[in-house]
Amino acid sequence: MSNLYITELDGVAFAPLPHGAAANAVAPVANILKKPVAEQKLTISGTTARSAAFNAKTQFIKVHCDGITSITFGDGTVVATTGSQRLLVGIDYYFDVNPGDYLAGITNT
């Protein structure tokens, strides 16, 4: 078993890219200066698990897993498989999402 940590955010900030990047280029970064809209911890195993619905204010999520996990997004019937998008351990991943959607995850080693 492993855990999937979901931080729900209501927006992102934009930071300038380093010298040498295209003129006026910016990169989105999570708005970590504000309190998260919601936080969830999902226990993942060899059977698909589904998060709670994302908050009405949630526009982006940060996902962090402590075991290799495959995830997918959708409505309240969403199911993850080992063929779904695979996340590596110890990396923060950012996704734009729809309020009311769910994340489903499954262990994928």
Backbone bond lengths (Angstrom), bond angles and torsions (degrees), N, CA, C in turn:
res aa  C-N    CA-C-N  psi(-1)  N-CA   C-N-CA  omega(-1)  CA-C   N-CA-C  phi
1 M - - - 1.454 - - 1.522 109.95 -
2 S 1.319 114.05 150.44 1.455 119.95 175.47 1.525 108.29 -142.11
3 N 1.308 114.85 175.12 1.466 120.63 -178.23 1.515 110.34 -119.28
4 L 1.317 114.58 145.58 1.450 122.86 175.67 1.526 106.48 -119.84
5 Y 1.328 116.32 122.24 1.460 121.93 -178.06 1.523 108.33 -103.69
6 I 1.324 116.56 124.48 1.460 122.83 -177.08 1.525 108.23 -117.06
7 T 1.332 116.48 120.47 1.457 122.27 175.83 1.517 107.41 -110.36
8 E 1.324 116.23 118.36 1.459 121.44 -178.81 1.527 109.77 -90.86
9 L 1.331 116.13 132.01 1.458 122.75 -176.31 1.523 110.29 -125.05
10 D 1.330 116.35 148.25 1.463 119.94 -179.79 1.523 113.17 -94.51
11 G 1.314 118.31 5.05 1.458 120.90 178.26 1.505 111.43 175.56
12 V 1.296 114.80 176.74 1.460 121.68 175.71 1.514 108.61 -129.63
13 A 1.308 115.26 157.02 1.460 121.68 174.23 1.520 107.37 -101.94
14 F 1.305 117.40 164.92 1.454 120.45 177.91 1.517 109.12 -119.93
15 A 1.323 115.84 130.25 1.464 122.10 -178.64 1.525 108.93 -114.31
16 P 1.332 118.35 142.24 1.462 120.63 177.46 1.529 110.37 -63.63
17 L 1.316 115.85 145.75 1.469 120.54 176.34 1.523 109.36 -80.90
18 P 1.325 117.57 160.61 1.466 121.13 -178.08 1.530 112.72 -62.69
19 H 1.330 114.67 164.68 1.460 122.06 177.88 1.528 109.45 -52.67
20 G 1.304 116.49 138.27 1.455 121.24 179.73 1.520 112.72 99.56
21 A 1.324 117.92 -11.47 1.462 120.96 177.46 1.528 108.72 -76.83
22 A 1.299 115.91 166.50 1.470 120.70 179.42 1.530 109.97 -55.99
23 A 1.328 115.58 148.21 1.468 120.72 -179.36 1.521 110.58 -56.31
24 N 1.317 115.50 135.52 1.459 123.40 177.58 1.534 114.13 62.72
25 A 1.317 117.60 17.58 1.463 120.66 179.77 1.524 110.14 -76.09
26 V 1.309 115.27 143.11 1.460 120.93 176.80 1.524 108.59 -135.65
27 A 1.312 115.90 155.74 1.459 121.58 177.32 1.517 108.83 -118.56
28 P 1.340 117.26 136.08 1.462 118.65 176.93 1.519 110.47 -72.84
29 V 1.311 116.45 139.26 1.461 121.91 174.24 1.520 107.86 -133.67
30 A 1.303 116.23 149.00 1.464 119.49 -178.62 1.518 110.45 -60.97
31 N 1.289 115.59 142.41 1.449 121.46 178.01 1.532 107.64 -80.72
32 I 1.326 115.73 79.51 1.466 120.54 -174.80 1.521 112.33 -86.43
33 L 1.318 117.28 -0.86 1.450 119.58 179.33 1.523 111.38 -81.35
34 K 1.311 116.43 -17.53 1.456 121.01 179.41 1.526 109.98 -101.36
35 K 1.310 115.03 157.72 1.453 120.92 176.46 1.529 109.16 -65.22
36 P 1.354 118.32 137.27 1.465 119.77 176.82 1.528 110.92 -59.96
37 V 1.313 116.04 150.72 1.458 121.84 176.27 1.527 109.11 -66.86
38 A 1.335 116.00 -41.01 1.468 122.16 178.98 1.517 108.15 -161.89
39 E 1.318 116.06 160.75 1.464 122.32 175.84 1.515 108.34 -135.18
40 Q 1.328 115.58 141.54 1.456 120.89 179.05 1.522 109.26 -133.97
41 K 1.319 115.85 148.78 1.459 122.49 172.68 1.520 106.25 -124.15
42 L 1.324 115.57 120.09 1.453 121.96 -176.30 1.523 108.53 -114.01
43 T 1.332 117.26 124.78 1.458 121.36 176.50 1.522 108.01 -84.01
44 I 1.343 115.67 126.12 1.456 122.44 -174.54 1.528 109.43 -111.02
45 S 1.341 115.67 139.07 1.468 121.39 175.56 1.523 107.95 -140.57
46 G 1.317 117.03 -159.50 1.459 122.13 179.85 1.510 113.61 -76.90
47 T 1.324 116.99 0.44 1.464 122.99 176.20 1.520 107.83 -116.71
48 T 1.318 117.23 139.63 1.462 120.45 -178.45 1.530 111.96 -55.58
49 A 1.320 116.01 140.49 1.468 122.81 176.18 1.516 107.15 -127.36
50 R 1.319 116.94 146.23 1.461 121.53 -176.19 1.525 110.24 -120.89
51 S 1.324 115.51 139.33 1.464 121.67 176.51 1.512 110.38 -72.37
52 A 1.312 115.61 174.97 1.462 121.34 166.46 1.532 107.07 -74.44
53 A 1.308 117.01 162.32 1.469 120.89 176.98 1.526 109.84 -61.89
54 F 1.328 116.50 142.48 1.454 120.67 177.79 1.524 109.79 -67.52
55 N 1.319 115.84 146.26 1.451 124.53 -179.80 1.532 111.20 -57.69
56 A 1.308 116.85 152.88 1.472 122.21 179.31 1.528 112.33 -61.20
57 K 1.337 118.57 -23.30 1.467 122.38 179.70 1.527 112.85 -93.04
58 T 1.318 117.99 -8.54 1.468 121.78 -174.55 1.522 111.21 -72.45
59 Q 1.349 115.12 127.82 1.468 122.08 175.70 1.521 111.34 -116.58
60 F 1.331 116.21 -29.14 1.466 121.98 -178.04 1.518 107.85 -138.34
61 I 1.345 115.20 154.40 1.460 119.18 172.84 1.520 109.47 -130.96
62 K 1.318 114.48 151.41 1.464 122.25 169.69 1.520 105.32 -107.81
63 V 1.333 116.65 130.07 1.458 121.93 -179.78 1.522 108.40 -119.91
64 H 1.326 115.96 133.59 1.468 122.28 178.44 1.526 106.94 -136.48
65 C 1.327 117.33 131.62 1.467 119.28 -179.25 1.533 110.13 -125.10
66 D 1.343 115.05 149.26 1.464 119.63 178.47 1.531 111.69 -104.41
67 G 1.327 116.39 11.57 1.460 124.03 173.49 1.516 107.67 -151.20
68 I 1.333 118.19 150.83 1.465 120.34 -179.29 1.524 108.33 -60.06
69 T 1.328 115.77 127.73 1.457 122.37 -171.08 1.521 110.08 -137.36
70 S 1.332 117.08 144.63 1.460 121.83 169.67 1.513 107.77 -107.04
71 I 1.340 116.29 139.55 1.471 120.94 -177.24 1.522 111.06 -132.67
72 T 1.311 114.94 160.47 1.450 122.83 171.37 1.522 108.27 -152.86
73 F 1.323 117.07 164.12 1.465 122.44 -176.97 1.519 110.06 -121.41
74 G 1.329 116.40 153.14 1.456 119.90 176.18 1.511 111.69 170.73
75 D 1.332 114.81 -157.86 1.462 120.74 -178.57 1.531 110.05 -82.51
76 G 1.311 117.07 -167.80 1.453 121.83 -175.74 1.512 115.65 -66.51
77 T 1.344 117.48 -2.76 1.459 120.82 178.25 1.531 112.35 -108.74
78 V 1.336 117.66 5.14 1.460 121.64 -174.87 1.534 111.07 -60.36
79 V 1.343 115.70 140.30 1.457 122.67 -178.98 1.527 108.25 -132.00
80 A 1.328 116.97 130.45 1.467 121.54 176.04 1.521 109.32 -90.47
81 T 1.327 115.90 147.31 1.459 122.48 173.00 1.522 108.14 -128.57
82 T 1.313 117.25 169.67 1.464 119.71 177.96 1.528 111.50 -69.19
83 G 1.327 117.27 -8.06 1.455 121.50 174.00 1.522 112.79 -89.39
84 S 1.327 117.19 -6.12 1.468 121.82 177.82 1.526 110.11 -73.64
85 Q 1.317 116.51 168.39 1.467 122.83 -179.93 1.523 111.20 -48.57
86 R 1.323 117.02 129.87 1.470 122.35 -174.55 1.526 110.49 -101.38
87 L 1.330 115.91 133.54 1.466 122.53 178.23 1.515 109.44 -112.95
88 L 1.316 115.88 138.95 1.456 121.39 177.32 1.525 110.62 -88.71
89 V 1.297 116.24 162.58 1.463 123.12 -177.53 1.532 110.92 -72.86
90 G 1.344 115.53 140.30 1.456 121.65 169.00 1.517 116.24 78.94
91 I 1.309 118.27 13.45 1.465 121.74 179.64 1.521 108.51 -115.13
92 D 1.320 117.61 138.87 1.458 121.53 173.70 1.526 108.28 -86.42
93 Y 1.319 116.23 123.97 1.461 122.65 177.78 1.521 108.14 -111.37
94 Y 1.331 116.57 141.21 1.457 121.95 -179.57 1.529 109.76 -118.60
95 F 1.323 116.58 135.36 1.458 122.08 -179.15 1.525 109.65 -135.47
96 D 1.336 116.26 142.20 1.455 118.41 169.16 1.527 106.30 -87.26
97 V 1.314 115.85 137.47 1.465 121.84 -174.25 1.518 109.88 -136.46
98 N 1.308 115.38 169.43 1.461 121.79 175.42 1.521 109.94 -100.57
99 P 1.319 118.05 137.27 1.465 119.66 174.00 1.532 109.62 -55.06
100 G 1.316 116.46 140.54 1.458 120.90 179.36 1.514 114.61 87.19
101 D 1.334 118.32 -12.95 1.463 120.95 176.11 1.525 110.56 -74.12
102 Y 1.312 115.61 171.84 1.455 123.55 179.55 1.528 109.79 -126.44
103 L 1.316 116.27 159.54 1.455 123.47 171.02 1.524 106.19 -114.41
104 A 1.335 115.77 134.92 1.456 120.52 173.81 1.524 107.68 -116.51
105 G 1.332 117.21 141.85 1.451 121.69 -179.11 1.518 111.85 -137.56
106 I 1.339 114.99 156.57 1.459 122.77 177.91 1.524 108.48 -149.33
107 T 1.314 117.89 144.17 1.465 121.82 176.99 1.527 108.98 -63.34
108 N 1.340 116.18 138.47 1.453 121.17 -178.55 1.525 109.58 -144.18
109 T 1.317 117.28 84.95 1.467 120.54 -178.76 1.505 112.04 -100.61
